């Protein structure tokens, strides 16, 4: 019976990690495709051209979605982790 509780907790933890990482990974994917398309169209093969826009876009999205990430983690810990620890 305890294995089911642990597996459910791991499943929920992975889902929360996916929710938190999704905005940044989506923006990195879109920026990477955009820069790759720009490089293919202009034949400019500069390494910093691929790195700097992706990092800049990810930092902006991280700053914008930080409240969502914090509230998601706080809700997960207060609703799922802490009651299960207290119930043991």
Order of alpha helices (4+ residues) and beta strands (2+ residues): alpha-alpha-alpha-alpha
